[in-house]
Amino acid sequence: MKEQKLFSYVRQAIDNYNMINDGDKIAVGISGGKDSLTLLYALKKLPKSFDLIGITINLGFGIQDFHQIKNYCSNLDVDLHIVETQISDIVFNKRKESNPCSLCAKMRKGALNNHAKELGFNTIAYAHHKDDMIETAIMSLLYEGRFHCFSPVTHLSNTNLKVIRPLMYVPEK
């Protein structure tokens, strides 16, 4: 995808859903994959007035190498915070989950939200793209019997954080 097309999709989502206001403090959840790194890049290049950081959650497996993520963020002039957790130990050793994905995802989001809140950030940006939205709607229809998808903007009342999904118009490819 050409850079201008990416920026066009991101600006359109932000404008259509009033995702970002001047003065917002936005934390991007960085997994190290193409989606989250693309989101960080697009937000960094926007001509808006907001603070931006990246937050990566170390799940505690001892196999994650954050060197390339650190370099990427450094090249964009974005601070990267790596949050150390014991999620792998809790999920696999203490709880011995047979289906660990759901609990791991909840704990990872909790660690991300808590760290952003501790730093004084008010917005979390997730890298869910157009294909994620379509897949979520189809899974909801098949498994829940309703046609539902996550919202472009969500307010988390328990943390007073806003969650935004600026890549919602961007196809995965």
Secondary structure, DSSP 8 states (H G I E B T S, - for coil): --HHHHHHHHHHHHHHTT---TT-EEEEE--SSHHHHHHHHHHHHS----EEEEEEEE-S-S----HHHHHHHHHHT-EEEEEE--HHIIIIIIS--SS-HHHHHHHHHHHHHHHHHHTT--EEE----HHHHHHHHHHHHHHHSS-----SEEEETTTTEEEE-TTTTS---
